[in-house]
Amino acid sequence: MTRCVWTVVLLWLIALPATAAETIEAVWKTQEVDFTFIGLEIAYSCELLEGRMEMLLRHVGAAEIDVTVPSCAAFRDPQRHHRILARFSTLVPAGEGDVDIVQAAWREVELGKRHPRSIDDSDCELLEQFQKYVLVTIEHEVIEGTIGCGATRRTIVGRLKIRVLKPAAGDIGAEREG
């Protein structure tokens, strides 16, 4: 029993330097995205669309999120077309002369059905357009996979695994309020 415990402790100690080496210096970068969501098979209320966009942005590491659908006052029923304005901050690797540096680490994130948790097949078109118009503005690396919609546009096909920068655990002040 004692030999097993020492083996576990030794393995844990060996892993510590590798974990510390994974953190990098980063800074928060404010971004704005303005695009028109076009749903062929789905209609969203303004509140639901804003909530889904905010959830997706948080999932990929964004903070200080402000998502608005400007034309919401003009209608009450769910619509298939919405102009979406999103303002948010994401982490990018720090450069020379940057201030307000935080420690960050590359984290794996999946996008697809149930990733994040509340995304389901009815959000397929939104997920595709998030990938096309929003994800491209965020510092990320594709690990594997792809996302698409089935022939009926009502089924999420595939899963996208990416790496995004998120605040390192324990970095006081690294998390920003949204």
N, C-alpha and C positions, 0 to 999 in steps of 0.2 A: 504494500500500500504506500509506504513512504517513497519508494523508488518512483512510483507512478505520479505522485504529487510533485516530486522534484522535476520529473520530465515535463510535466505541464508548465511549471513555473519557468523552467529553462526555455521552453518553446515560446512562452509569452514574452520573456525578456529579449529573445532573439528578434521577435516581431516588432518590438517597440521602435527601434531606429528606422525601420522601413516605413512605419506609419507616420512618424514625424517628418520623414523626407518627402512624403506625398503632399505636404502643404506648400503653397506658394503665396507670394504677396500679390494682392489683387486690389482693385478699386471699383467702386460702384459707378456705373455709367448709365445715365438717363437716356431712354430711348422713346421714340414715338412711332406708332404704326397706325396708318389710316388706310383701311381697305373696305370693300363692299362684300359682305357675305352673301352668297347666292345659294339658296337651298332649292334643289330640284324636287326633293322628296320630303323635306322637313320645313316646318314653319316654327319660329321661336317668338315668344314674347320678349320684350326688351329686357325685363328683369332676368329671365332665364338665360338669355344669351350673354348678358353682362356677367352673370354668375359663373357660367361655364367658361367664359374667357378668363376670368380672374382665377378660377381653379386651375386651368391649364398653365397659366403664367406662374402661379405659385409652385406648381409641380416641377417646372423646369428651373426653379431657383430665383424667380423675379421677386422684387419687393417694391414697396411704394407704388402699388398698382392703382391706376385710375382708368377704368373702362367705361366708356359712355357710348350710347347709341343716340345720336343727336335728334333723329326724327321721331323719337318715341311719343312726343306730345301730340303728334298728328294722327295717331291711331291707337286703338285699344286691343284689337285682336292680334294674335300671332301672325307674323309676316314671313315671307320667304326671302325677302331682300332687306338687308340692313347695312347701313354704313356704320362701321365700328371704328372708334378712336380709342387707342390704348396708349397710355403713358405709364412707363414702369422703369425700374432700375434693375440691372443685372451686373454680375461681377465679370470683370475682364482682367487678364494679367496686368500687373502694374508695370509701368514703364519708368524710365529715368525721369526724375523730377516730380513724379506723382506724389500727392499728399493724401492724407486720410486712408492710409493703407490698412487693409485687414488681411488676416490669414484665411486662405481659402483652400479647398481641395476639390479635385475632380471627382464627381459622384456619378454613378450609373443611374439612369432614369429610363423607364419604359413608357412609351405612349402606345395606346391601343385599347382594346376592350378591357374595362376595369382598371385602366392605368391612365390617369388617376381613377380612384375607386368609383366615382359616380358616372364615368363615361360608359355609355352602352351603344349598341348598334344604331340607335336613333341619332347619335352624334357623329356618325361617320363623315358626313360632308363638312361639319365644323372641324373635325380632326384633320381632314385633308387640307382645308384652307388655313388652319393654324400652322401646319407644317410648311405650306407654301408661302404665306405672307408674314408670319410672325417668327417662327423658329429660325428662319434665315437671318434674322437680325440679332440673334442671341449667340454668344460665343459657345460653340458646342462641337462635338466630334461624333460622327456616326460610328457606332460599333458594329451593328448589324441590323438587318431587317428593313422593312418598308411598310408603309401603311397605304391602304387603298380601300375603296368601297366596292362591294360586289356589283353585279350587273344591275340590280334593282336600286342601288345607291342606299340600301337600307341595312347593309351588313358590313361591319368592320372586318377587313381582310388583312391579316398580318399584324405584326407588332414591330415597332421601331425602338431599338435600344441605343441610347446616346449617352455621352458624358457631358455634364455641364458643371460649371463652377458654382459651388455653394460655400457659405461660410464654414470654416473649420470648427469642429466641436470645441467649445471652451473659449472661443475668441469673443471676449466681452465686447459688446457693442457692434459685433459683426452683423447680426441680424437687423434688418431694417423693418420698420413697421409699414404695413401696406394700407 
